[in-house]
Amino acid sequence: MSNHEKFHYKTLEEVKAKCNELGIYIPFANDTSILANKLSIRNITLQNRLGSAPMEGSDSTLDGSPSDITLRRYKKVAEGGSAIMWFEAISVAQEGRSSRTQLLITKDNVDTYKRFTDTIKEAGLKKNGYAPYLVMQANHSGRYSNPDNKPAPLIAYRHPYLEQFRAADDSCIVSDDYLKQTEENFGEGARLAKEAGFDAVDIKSCHGYLFQEVASAFYRPGLYGGSYENRTRLLKNSIKAAQAFEDSSFMVTSRVGIYDGYPIYAGFGQRTDGSMELDLTEPIRLIKELKDMGLDMVDLTMGNPYTTTHVVRPFDMGKYPPEEHPFEGIARMINSIGEVKKAVPDMTILASAPTYLRQYCDLYTAGAIEEGLCDGMLFGRMQFADPDFANEIINGRIDPNRICLTCGKCGDLIRSHKPTGCVIRDNKTFMPYYKEFLEEKKNLPANFRG
């Protein structure tokens, strides 16, 4: 059996049979009715259990503001009925941008962001009778920083596995003083997010970016490495800095990676013996502590999209053949999130990565919520392909003719720093950018073509 097979399941029973063959469990409900239930967090009421996950578009203006194509993308999702929109990574530090066209929020462009969020809320309210809840994901790209569209890594420590994919040396290691300043930057980012009209700010710690890398800095000396307390210091102190701006209309949250899945060397949420085996001891401890600090909602995810793509978003076609069936990745994701939810039942937990299941992702989401594995679900690639997914599901089932095919072309666009969306479903808009990518790829040395 090839683990790199295309999704070919004609019925849900075929999906379940394959899961049985693999010896794994993925929950499925009989219908999607539970997804129309409201979700209450503090004084907030989300109108359904569905939301959009962060998906970078690489389409900012030169000063980091949203462009017309950025606004087009988010208006579509707002009109599509998502109760919560967890925005793509917005950098709070110029040197931490993932590209020259990654969104960046500053005191100089915050008014532009205010008009942006106002327009998105108005679009949702006009179409659906409610405005989506908007979360700004504050980020520092760390090892994956490309502020001038060329690698400029800022790393927590040397990692031989990760450096097979992107070179770094000792000069790239950030100092403790830099990390202390980063805590202040994220506090300021929260202030700007509030001023810009977002309803919440996410202090992002996932997917191999700076905060997630510090969480696995087992062998780093100083205040931010070694012990669990040190490795979680950056996240916790940044959250505290952001919480200075919390009130009844603005909340601090976090998107947390609970498992890196690196095959060699250290990774967060896995055993430190060099194996890939998952160990949720520290992730559960962290989520408990974040709850004690006053966080009432988190989104949980896994993996590193640059190196362990199959962990974070199982795929049909990608850069490498994974050693596991995509269903195994989905099972790991949702059952691990479920373990955290059961350990911290009072925390509102949103789950991630339903898209690979195509036309069955809605029944999967409903099943996960029915079984208490999560409280809601964020959809990533699906929103590019079908921004109306939420309304379709709330009204019965997702449209099988509009689903994401997990072909990976949107990932090609983001990695080439081009405006990003669905090349298949939004062909007129994004195929020209994809053709540019293919032409540029021809001119790259063979070892850079991916």
N, C-alpha and C positions, 0 to 999 in steps of 0.2 A: 504494500500500500504506500502510495506517495503522500507525504504529509503536505505537499504543496499542491494539492488538488483544488480544482475549482468547485465552488458551491453548486451542487447539482441536485439538491433535495427537493422533490416535487410536493411532498406532504410533510406535515409536522410529525407524523408517525415515522417517516424515514429518518428525520432528525433524531427523534428519541431512540430509534433502533441503533443508530450510529453511536449515540452516547452510551447505550448499554454495551455495545461491542467494545468501546474504549474503556469501560469501567468507570465512567464519570457521571456526575449529576448536574444537570442544568434545569432550573425550575421553569415550568410553563403553566399558565392559567388557561382556563377554558374560554374566557372572554376578557375584554379590556375594561370592563366597567369600573374597576377599582381606580383606574388611572384618572377618572373624572373627579375623584374625591379631592377636596381642598386639603391643604397642608398648612398648619399653623406653627409659626416659630416666633416666640415673643409676642409682639403686637402685630405681626405680619401674617397675612393670609395669602398663600399662593393658590391660584385658582384651579390648578391641577397638579399632577405628579410628574410632569414632563418639562424638560428644559433643554437648552442648547449648551453644549460643552465648548470650551475654548478651542478655536481653530484659527490660527493666524492667517491673515490675508496678504501680508507683505505689500500693502497698497496705501501707506500713509503719504502725506505730502512731505516736502523736504524738512519742515520743522517738527514732524511727528504727529501732526493733526490728522484726523480722519479725512479721507478724500471722498469724492462723490461715489466711487465704487465701494468704498467701505460702508457708507451710509446706505447704499442700495442693498447690500448684503444683509445688514442688520434690520432694515425695515421689513424685508421679506420674512425674516424669522419672527419678528414681532407680530406681523400680520398673520403668520402661520399658527399662532396660538400658544407658543411656549409660555408657561407661567413664569419661568425664571430664565434669564439669559446671562450666562456666565461668559463674559467677554474674553476675547483672545488676550494673550499676554501683552500688557502695555508696560513698557520699560519706564522705570523711575530714575534711570542713570544712563546718560549718553553712551558711556563705554560698555554698558551691559546690554545694548540693543543686539538683536539677532540678525539684523540687516539694516541697511540705510533707510529702508522703507517699513521698518517695524514701527508701530505706534509708540509714541513717547509723549508723556504728559509733563508739562512744565507750567510755571506761573505765567509764562508768556502766551500759552495757547489754551489755557483752561476755559476761557470764554467760548472758544470754538467747540470744545467738548461739551459745554453746557447746551449749546444749540443742538449738538448731535444727540445727546440723551433726550432732550425735550422732543425732538422729532420722532425718535424711536418710540417713546412712550405714547405719544399722540397717535402714531400709526397703529399700535396695538389696541389702544382705547377705542379708536374709531372703528376698527374692524371687528373686535371681539367683545367690546364692552368693559375691558380691563387693560391696564397697562402692565407690561411684564416687569418683574423685579430685576433690576440691573446690578450685576456684580462686576466691578472692575478688577481684573487680575493683574496685580502689581508684580513685576518680575525683574530679575537680573539673570541674563542668559549664561553667565559664568563661562564654563568651558566652551560654550557654543556662541560666544559673542562674535559678531561680525559688523561692527558699526559702520564700516566703510565697504561692506560686501566682500571682505576678505578676513580670514581667521585672525582673531585677536584674543585668544583664550585667556580667561582669568579663572584660575583653578584653586581648589582647596588643598589639593595634594596630587602627587604623581600617581597615575593609575595605568599600569602596563596594558591592560585590556582596552581601555578607552583610547589610549594613545596609538593603538594600531589603526584607528580610524581618523584621528585628528592629532597632529603633532603638538606637543607641549614640552616645555622644559622647566627647570627650577625657577627661571625668571618670571614665569607666569603665575607662580603661587602668590596669592594675595596675603597681605599681612593681617595680623590681629587688628591693627589700627584701621585698616581698610574695612574690615568686617564691622567694627564698631561704628564707623561712619555710615556703613550700609544700613544699620539699624535705624539711624536718624533719617536716612533717605526714604526708608519705607514709611516712617511716621509722617514725613512730609508728603509722600505719595498718597497716604490715606487722607490727609487734609485736602489735597487737590482733587482726589476722587469725590469727596463729599461736596466740594465747591462746584465740581463739574456735573453734579446731578445724579451720580450713581447712588444706588441705595445701600451698597455694601462694598467693601474692599477685601480682596483675597490676597493674603500674604502667601504667595505661591511657594510650595516646597515639593516639587515632583519633577519627573521626567529628565533627571540628570542635570538640571540647571543649578545655579550656585547654592541655593538653600538645601536642595536635596543632596548635593555632593558633600556639603558640610555635615549633613546627618550621617554620612558613612565615612567620615574622616577619622577612622580608628587609629591611624598611625601618624596623625598630625600632632605636633607639639603645641603647647600653649592653651589659651582659653577656649579655643574652638575645636579641639581635637582630643581623641583618646576616649575619655569617659562619656557615658550617655549624657550626663548633665552638660558637658562641654559641647558635644555634637548637636544638641538641641537648643543651645544658647542663642544662636543667631535667629532662629525662627521665633522663639519665645520672646526675646527682647524686641524684635521687630513688631510682633503682635502687640506687646505692651505699648510701644510707641504709637501704633495705630489706634489703640483703644482710647487714647487721649481725646479722640475726635468722635467717639461713639455717643449717640443719643437715641432718642426714640425713633428717629428717622434715618439712622445710619448705623450699620452693623459691620463688625470685623469678622471675617471667616478665613478659611484656608483650604486650598486644594492640596492634599497630602498624598505623596507616593508611599505605599506601604510595602513595596517589594521592588528591588531593582532587577534581579534576575541575571546578574553578571556571572558568566561561567568560570571566571577566575578572579582571584583577589576579592576585596571586600565589597559588600553591597548592603544597603539598608534593608531590613526585613528578611535577611537570609543568614544562614549559619556562617560563622566566621572561619570555617575549616576549609574554605576554597570551593565548597560544593555550591550548587545552585539551590539547595533545599531551602524552602521557605520557613521562616521563623518569625511569627507575629508577636513575639514577646515585647520587643521595643515599640513597634507601631501601636499596639494596644495601650501600652503605658503612655505613649505620647498623646493619643486621643483622649485618654482619661485626664491627663494633665491639662490639655487644652480646654476640656470641659470645665475643670476646676478653675481655670483662668478666666472663664466667662464666655468662651465660645459656645454657641448653641447650635451651629450648623457647620458641617464640613462636607467637602466632596472628596471621595477616595478614588485613587487610581493606582497604576503600577507601571513599571518598566521605563525604558529610555527610547524614545522614537528614533534616535540616531543609531543605536546599537542593538537594542533588544525590541525591535518593532513588533514582533509577534506577541510579546508580553503585553504591550500597551494597547495595540489594536491589531488583532488577528486579520490576516489578509488572504486574498486569492492570489494576487500577483505582487511580488515585491522584489527586493534586492538580493534575497537569499532564500533558500529552501529551509524552513524551520524544521527542527527535529521533533516537533509535536504537531498533532492535528489542531487546527484552529479552535475546535470545540474545547480542547483541553485548556487553552488560554482563557476562554470565556468562563469555563468552570472554575479555574483558579481565581480569576478576578472576582466573580460574584460570591463564591463560597468564602473567600478570604474576607471580603467586605462584610459578609454576613457574620463572620466570627467577631469582627470588631464591633459591629452593631449589637450583637448579643452581650458583649463585654461592657459596652457603654450604651445601655438602652435609652438613656435620657438625651443622648446626642442625636440631633437630626442628621442623618447620613444620606447623602446622594451618591449613587453609584455611577459607573462609567462603562463605556465600550460595548453597547448593544448592537452596533451597526452590522457586524459580520453576519448576524442571523437574518438579515434581509427582511422578507415579508413575515417572519416569525418574531422579529425583535419586539413587537408590541406585546405579544402573549408572554414572551420571556420577561419583559419589564413588569407586567402585571403579576406574573408568578413570583418574581423576586420580592415584590412588595407584599403580596399575600402571605408569603412565608416568613416575613419579618427580616429579610436579609438587607433591606434598605428602605428608605422612606420615599425616594423618588429617583429618577434616572435622567442623566444628561446625555444627549445625543451629539456626537461630533461630526464625523464625515456625512452622516445622513442629512444634516441641515444644509450642506452644500448641494446635495443632490435633490432634496425635497424639503424646502423650508416650511412647507405646510404639514409636515409629519404630525405635529401635535393635534391640530384640528382634525386631521383624518382619523387619528387613533381615537380621540375623544368621541368622534361620531361613529365609531365602529371598529374599523381596521385601517392600517396603513395601505396606501395605494401601491400594489406590487409593480406597477408600471413606472414608478418614480423612484424606487429605492436605490440606494448606493450599491454599486457592484464591487466595492473594495478593490478597485483596479490600481490604486496607488498614484494616479496621475496628479491628483491634488497635492500629494506629498512631493512629487517632482517639482511642481510649481513653487511651493514654499521654499524648498531647498535651493532653488535657483533664483530666489528673491524676486519672484514675479507675482503680480496680482493672482490670487488663488481662489478657485472655486471648482465646480464640477465640469470637467471637460466633456463628459458624456451628456449630462442632462441640461447644461447651460452652454451648449456648443458654440453658439455665435459669440458669446462673450469671452470664453476662455480658451477655445481652440487656437486662436491666433497666438496667444501667449505660449501655449504648449508647442506650437510649431517653432516659435523662437527658441524655446528650450532645446528641442531636438536638433536644431541647426547648431546651436552653441555646443551641444554635447559632442557633435561630430569633430569639433576642433580641439577637444580636450585630449590630453594624453590618455592612453588606455586605462591606466591605473586610477584615473580621476572620473571615469565615466559612470561608476556605480552600477 
